[in-house]
Amino acid sequence: MKIANDFLWGGSIAAHQCEGAFDEDNKGLGIMDLVTVGAYGQPREIHKQLSSKDRYPSHDGIDFYHRYKEDIELFAEMGFKALRISIDWSRIFPNGDEETPNQAGIEFYKNVVNELLKNGIEPIVTLYHFEMPIYLVTEYGSWTNRKVIDFYLKFCQTMFEALKGKVKYWVTFNEMNHIDPQTEASDIFTYIIAGLKYSELENKEQTLATIGYNMTLASCLAVELGHKIDDTNQIGCVFGIEPVYPVDCNPINVMNAFKQMDRDFYQIDAMCTGQFPAYKLHEYEDQGLTISITDEDIEAFAKGKLDFIGMNYYASSVAEYEGADEGKSALFGGLQNPFLPTSKWGWAIDPTGLRYLLNYTYRKYGLPIIITENGLGAVDELTSDNKISDDYRIEYLSQHIQEMRKAIELDQVDCFGYLTWGPIDLVSATTGQMSKRYGFIHVDLDDDGQGTLNRSKKKSFDWYKQVIESNGEHL
Ligand code: BGP
């Protein structure tokens, strides 16, 4: 197999990290509008209400809301075949439970999609990328409440209909797999996915299990709905997955690593096999957790199978084991790998892990896969002539693309696209910083919100253009 001629090269962005305009055109308050700027080792604060003393990076983002034409033109100049955007739920239903949607919000996304199409860029639309109206959290208890599934479906229906005929690729959720009673939970991860602080949850394990189940069910229902509205829709779900390696060949450690990695797959199992996995229900039962499954749910799992799997890949980790040094913890639980370098933010750099994960996932499900995020968060320094020579970014991406090519060409994995995270600098989800940059395009904005917001090309801009032009040959 070769990289297909219509392979989707491009990038991914998310509304709350780039749009800004947080209170314009009737937008409601979204969960991320209440999160302050942090730093590496200094968590973002999560507020119950806005305070005039603090800075909330989502409020201004990188002003994509007003500059999307300029930004899309730059993506087109690089030769992008696809751009993954997200729809901010709180722009469409400001509180989440309204009868009718906010037309101004719909109009904005129609304009963005039209602009992409005009530039020959395929829009890939994520319906939930950490952008829930806060009202659904405070009034309804977020995803713990099944009513929220109905509100989500109404929002999905609104967008499926509004963008019918223009958008073919849809993503129901971004990275719901980071919420699970059996994975390492933290305030920020529980919050970005469900708007709830882990430390404040009363019945932690049960709540996370219920949320994980309800979101999985919501995804299946959205897939079924999207197919009903337009049977040419291709609907996937995006997962953020880290391969988890055993620390050595002690069978106990190998088994532990298997189990720890397996936790990231139960929702994919549910969305691809047509039923919520029995092994997971059994594990919950053992832990004294209950999930109530109705006959309608069983039908929904059977009918809402995914068309493709979206994979966000940044890093791998090593499974925890007895006697492990806790100081060596990695990003989403697990431990650092002594064989791998890390980014400034402690993320292990492991290109081979991408090939491993593509193979693992493709052999498990046989479904087409798109790499929906991959990239290096780094501090970029301007040289005296005002340029950014980001060779480290080029090296990171080039190594990962090489491994993806091996997966496609040698291992026969059906991978139909590669999207970098943050083709333009934007607000970091975990830290809220601007200084954690991913882009080919520099945005003049610092962590305090100071800067002209001017866009300029980094060295990697021309490099990626050439990668796309050569269909991945010239790296
Ligand atoms: C993924 C999220 C993105 C993005 C990325 C990089 O998990 O889907 O929204 O932010 O991680 O993370 P960060 O911005 O924290 O560096």
Residues whose N, C-alpha, C, O or C-beta is under 5 A from the ligand:
A	BS01	BGP	A14 G240 G377 V427 S428 A429 T430 T431
